[in-house]
Amino acid sequence: MSNEKPYVSYFRPAIDAMLGYTPGEQPKGTDVLKLNTNESPYPPAPGVRKMLADFDYERLRLYPDPMATEVRSEIAALFGLTYENVIAGNGSDDILNIAIRCFCDAERPVAFLDPSYSLYPTLAGLQGAKCIRIPLDSTDFTMPENLLELAEPANLLIITRPNAPTGNSFPKSTMAKICENFNGVVLIDEAYADFASDNCADFVKKYPNVIVARTFSKSRSLAGLRFGYAIAHKTMIDGLMKMKDSYNVSMLTQRLALASLWDRAYFTDCVAKIKVAREMLLLGLLDIGFKVVESETNFLFASPPDGDAATYFKKLREKNVIVRYFPGPVTGKYVRISIGTEQQVSRLFLLTRQIYS
Ligand SMILES: *Cc1c(COP(=O)(O)O)cnc(C)c1O
């Protein structure tokens, strides 16, 4: 086709200028120990399995409830709220995307912590919004004293609490001050809150500018399902609902999310087991001479004794263990290890001890 019209880019310049998001690796093989994307090592609740087995496939002919009212009501009850305080999403990534599109554009930057979840700058890029990166302390990953000053030009401030990939949390009293004084929306990304000692869910009753986002991907073993939600003041939810895809949560997802919520005891048990394995691995790694950030999540951010995390990552990889490595001057000294079962954690620990013996 020699006379073919040359391809010129039809994309908005903001899209051409950005790189797409790089998700964590999802390996095909079954003999790899996959500790790289903070999934749960446990299956979803038995009630989810039953709901799936009993689901009448013929119902898929129909559209789902566009408002996901039943599952929103069930979530609201967990927090003493009503369904009008809840928005459901296709994963909490959907919620983050909705928020950035609602509150940010070329004149309205988004502020977030650095290091933090690498999806935020991607979503900002798609929206043509500037990013304000708020650097965490490079040794203990605490927030800077002047956070509010740095975030001031932003219309949306995202605080990941506990943070990823570092695993640490921030004092709730500091969070309250930020929500009280920030002149815009504060979105608290609580993807890991179920593994933490406290959370900020009660803020939505006090602060009309606060959104708290959660996911079923980590603590509820449902990363493949894609379900997340946010709670906020009714007026805030009403606005966010305008931005969502009309049927953003599938019928099957709504049913299975409900089943997961109904199975309270199983959920609590899984979270407890992961916390035990987390403490076990923490002690083991400290014993070998690792530097480990105090974690309130289902992962550890750990730096090997020689600080050469790239080599540690590679050596684990050679032994079919996949953890997550984020290159960079600060994050490059660490790997992020998702907490598996006690058995999986032991396997990782034994390999690590071999590597550093
Ligand atoms: C995993 C994660 C999410 C996204 O979860 P999904 O519900 O799977 O989209 C959001 N924020 C942070 C910080 C995460 O680690």
Ligand as a Chemical Component Dictionary entry (heavy atoms), coordinates in Angstrom:
data_LIG
# 
_chem_comp.id                   LIG 
_chem_comp.type                 NON-POLYMER 
_chem_comp.pdbx_formal_charge   0 
_chem_comp.three_letter_code    LIG 
# 
loop_
_chem_comp_atom.comp_id 
_chem_comp_atom.atom_id 
_chem_comp_atom.alt_atom_id 
_chem_comp_atom.type_symbol 
_chem_comp_atom.charge 
_chem_comp_atom.model_Cartn_x 
_chem_comp_atom.model_Cartn_y 
_chem_comp_atom.model_Cartn_z 
_chem_comp_atom.pdbx_ordinal 
LIG C1 C1 C 0 -5.012  -2.104 44.996 1  
LIG C2 C2 C 0 -5.212  -0.643 45.210 2  
LIG C3 C3 C 0 -6.321  0.028  44.678 3  
LIG C4 C4 C 0 -7.230  -0.546 43.642 4  
LIG O1 O1 O 0 -7.974  -1.540 43.910 5  
LIG P1 P1 P 0 -9.034  -2.120 42.876 6  
LIG O2 O2 O 0 -10.281 -2.104 43.662 7  
LIG O3 O3 O 0 -8.527  -3.474 42.548 8  
LIG O4 O4 O 0 -9.127  -1.231 41.677 9  
LIG C5 C5 C 0 -6.505  1.351  44.992 10 
LIG N1 N1 N 0 -5.621  2.021  45.737 11 
LIG C6 C6 C 0 -4.527  1.426  46.232 12 
LIG C7 C7 C 0 -3.592  2.216  47.053 13 
LIG C8 C8 C 0 -4.288  0.085  45.972 14 
LIG O5 O5 O 0 -3.180  -0.489 46.421 15 
# 
loop_
_chem_comp_bond.comp_id 
_chem_comp_bond.atom_id_1 
_chem_comp_bond.atom_id_2 
_chem_comp_bond.value_order 
_chem_comp_bond.pdbx_ordinal 
LIG C1 C2 SING 1  
LIG C2 C3 SING 2  
LIG C2 C8 DOUB 3  
LIG C3 C4 SING 4  
LIG C3 C5 DOUB 5  
LIG C4 O1 SING 6  
LIG O1 P1 SING 7  
LIG P1 O2 DOUB 8  
LIG P1 O3 SING 9  
LIG P1 O4 SING 10 
LIG C5 N1 SING 11 
LIG N1 C6 DOUB 12 
LIG C6 C7 SING 13 
LIG C6 C8 SING 14 
LIG C8 O5 SING 15 
# 
